[in-house]
Amino acid sequence: MSTKVLIIGSGGREYALAWKLSQSPQVNQIFVAPGNGGTETIAKNIDIGFTNVEELLKFALDNKIDLTVIGQEAASDAGVVDAFQSAGLAIFGPSKAATRIESSKAYSKELMQSQKIPTANFETFTDPDSAIKYVQNRKFPQVIKASGLAEGKGVVIAESFEQAKHAISEMMVKKVFKDSGKTIVIEDFLPGQEVSIHALSDGTEAVLFPPSQDHKQVFDDDLGPNTGGMGVLAPVPWVTKEHLDFAMDKVVKPALKGLKSDNSPFTGCLYPGLMIDGSDVKVLEFNARFGDPEAETYLRLLDSDLYELLISCTIGNLDPSKIKWLPKTAISIALASGGYPGNYEKGKPISGIEDAESVEDVVIMQAGTKITNGKLITNGGRVLYVTALGNDVTDARSKAYKAISKIHFQGMHYRTDIGARPNGVTG
């Protein structure tokens, strides 16, 4: 049987999904819409935007696609899953209603409150003056979040009233995140270290991935503005079985139960970001898809057939015993364009990927790239992810940074401290 898979998205996560799905003996052909310069080498890119529901559905029907996989959350929010399901097509990802757990931080916080999921104290605002008045009397730091989707960038940790006022104005008055900032959530700052948890769900059953840790700030030592993620380590050595049991019983299961009772059962990858401070665990936010760059790390560690796992979620028979992990450590480090996460130039030639992949256990996952006149050039903020497997953190880091030394494009910058945080200590 000729099995065809369509992946929707264009970043490093979609490259990682295509890379792993291409290893399944059950998959014959992979399409990525719209894809990037790297996915072109392992799949066939289709020039359809990820929110173009009509064209995506037409392509899937015309080409008899057996499984569609949502990479980019904006596709779920646009209603792609609902349209595919109505047409009787198998698709991995949450419905538009279930995606609200990510696409509306206001809804997500209310869900957490109703299901008694531990999270920071918060208030929601649709009026900037009320938000400014509220924050005037709060203890700093306070966290200001655009309620809608903002590609991981709609969060400001305000250290003072002036910073908070500026963030509220940027989001609500200047509309730097467009409609995503019409509603904002203001919440108390939580101490600790952030950890990413992922769970595959078929709507009822769920299975946890190993814990991972994203490094969001652009510079070493967690300095500078937030980005979509500059690198990830998995598993995280200091995260305990107790932490993970808590995440499953007090976070993932109640969230799935709450969504089901809201008539929006969640099928896909549920990704809560946790703040862990000793034995205290609270939820920062939920995402409704694989993390990016977490996926690039997880799919190096996964020792199971990804196609089987994803298709089982879509038909409601996920078997947790089928998911196996390599007993290794994985690391993923972003190589970014000069100026990212602010303004950056595109079109810089990229060299050294083949040399980098000659380093043992290294795979380069492409994100912001494209091929023009046969040459690979930069086409985004986060350009490449250097991923490495090791026996431990030190081994994985050493391979990854050795590989990075072989890659070049003008303005390239990256963090040198991915995976180097002290165990369980903020810093």
HELIX and SHEET records of a PDB file:
HELIX    1   1 GLY A   12  LEU A   21  1                                  10    
HELIX    2   2 THR A   39  ILE A   42  1                                   4    
HELIX    3   3 VAL A   53  ASP A   62  1                                  10    
HELIX    4   4 GLU A   73  ASP A   77  1                                   5    
HELIX    5   5 VAL A   80  SER A   86  1                                   7    
HELIX    6   6 LYS A   96  SER A  103  1                                   8    
HELIX    7   7 LYS A  105  SER A  114  1                                  10    
HELIX    8   8 PRO A  128  GLN A  136  1                                   9    
HELIX    9   9 PHE A  161  ILE A  168  1                                   8    
HELIX   10  10 SER A  169  VAL A  173  3                                   5    
HELIX   11  11 LYS A  178  GLY A  181  5                                   4    
HELIX   12  12 ASP A  220  ASP A  222  5                                   3    
HELIX   13  13 LYS A  241  PHE A  246  1                                   6    
HELIX   14  14 ALA A  247  VAL A  252  3                                   6    
HELIX   15  15 LYS A  253  SER A  261  1                                   9    
HELIX   16  16 GLU A  294  LEU A  301  1                                   8    
HELIX   17  17 LEU A  306  THR A  314  1                                   9    
HELIX   18  18 PRO A  320  LYS A  322  5                                   3    
HELIX   19  19 ILE A  353  GLU A  357  1                                   5    
HELIX   20  20 VAL A  393  ILE A  404  1                                  12    
SHEET    1   A 5 LYS A  44  ASN A  45  0                                        
SHEET    2   A 5 GLN A  29  PRO A  34  1                                        
SHEET    3   A 5 LYS A   4  GLY A   9  1                                        
SHEET    4   A 5 LEU A  67  ILE A  70  1                                        
SHEET    5   A 5 ILE A  91  PHE A  92  1                                        
SHEET    1   B 4 PHE A 122  PHE A 125  0                                        
SHEET    2   B 4 ILE A 184  ASP A 188 -1                                        
SHEET    3   B 4 GLN A 142  ALA A 146 -1                                        
SHEET    4   B 4 VAL A 155  ALA A 158 -1                                        
SHEET    1   C 4 GLN A 193  SER A 196  0                                        
SHEET    2   C 4 THR A 267  ASP A 277 -1                                        
SHEET    3   C 4 ALA A 199  ASP A 202 -1                                        
SHEET    4   C 4 ALA A 206  LEU A 208 -1                                        
SHEET    1   D 3 GLN A 193  SER A 196  0                                        
SHEET    2   D 3 THR A 267  ASP A 277 -1                                        
SHEET    3   D 3 ASP A 280  ASN A 287 -1                                        
SHEET    1   E 5 GLN A 213  ASP A 214  0                                        
SHEET    2   E 5 GLY A 231  ALA A 234 -1                                        
SHEET    3   E 5 THR A 329  ALA A 336 -1                                        
SHEET    4   E 5 ARG A 382  GLY A 390 -1                                        
SHEET    5   E 5 VAL A 362  GLN A 366 -1                                        
SHEET    1   F 2 GLN A 217  PHE A 219  0                                        
SHEET    2   F 2 LEU A 223  ASN A 226 -1                                        
SHEET    1   G 2 THR A 369  THR A 372  0                                        
SHEET    2   G 2 LYS A 375  THR A 378 -1                                        
END                                                                             
